[in-house]
Amino acid sequence: MQRVLSTTVLLGLLIATAAAFVITERLKLVRSPVFGTHVSKVISPTCGCARGKARISVKLRRGDDVTLTIRDAGGDVVATLASGEYVPRGPVSWTWRGRTDLGRRAPDGVYRPEIHLAREHRTILLPNPITLDTHPPKVLAVESSRDTISPDHDSVGDSIKISYRFNSPARPAVYLDGRRILFGRRHTPTGKIAWPGIVDGKPMKAGTYTLYVGGVDRAGNLTPANRRRPLTIRVRYIQLVRDRIELKRAGVRFGVGVDTDAKTYWWKLDGKHGVASGPVLRLHAPAKPGTYTLAVGEGAYTYRSTLVVGAAK
């Protein structure tokens, strides 16, 4: 008798398991009444940018009375975007600006939209999380590969690499006089970005400049101006260390310092010209007293100094 009961129980379990399997497989074949879902992944209601709001888009297979709510990580409803609103079949979208039903800004965290279809008697918690993040990235460290740049296209010191480190993934942004002149492509906590010394398509003039480095995270939060890290960079081209050179005698040999990173440079003086190298240019003064122009250059960049040659004694 006991053996018969055991066999009966086992048979019942097998039948129940098979039935459950059939039901499960059938449910898999039943299409969801909601499809084509697209939900913004991250927003910042305080960024003042396109990511200041979340867009929730779905498609309905049939028209229905829809209630759409936003739930926090604990499952509580924080905002209701639609309440029993009839929506015809097809695409529909709503916007959540990160506010609660009380009109307050929702705290930073992860939220999920939930759709209730009254006629379908279905409630669907969408698997698409919305991260609300209002904290701007903090710049932890900034440094450059060199302090001086010479964007003269001679392949020597034409650009610098700016290394950065943030407390969270962000795109690096470099500013000059409050204006963004360089923007990275990737959101990373650390990295490097190259600057060729060009602003608005033109090489910077010689001088000393202070760049400021900040970041922009995926939510669109910007590092505030007063929290960006400064970086002082000197832009230089070939230059003679003296703008005016005075010699007492004509025809004498003289030298003048040259500030350049070029391996070689050209010079012109009193109809003569040549190529030189090194930090000191050594030439013979013109044979006659007078005022001359000494020019040096590399590529298309030229620097001129006045040479005054006195009468020979």
Salt bridges, closest charged atoms under 4 A:
GLU25 OE2 - LYS28 NZ 3.26
ASP65 OD2 - ARG119 NE 3.38
ASP108 OD1 - ARG105 NH1 3.73
ASP108 OD2 - HIS135 ND1 2.72
GLU114 OE1 - ARG71 NE 2.91
GLU120 OE2 - ARG62 NH1 2.85
ASP133 OD1 - HIS135 ND1 3.93
ASP200 OD2 - ARG179 NH2 3.15
GLU246 OE2 - ARG244 NE 2.86
ASP259 OD2 - ARG234 NH2 2.69
ASP259 OD1 - ARG236 NH1 2.32
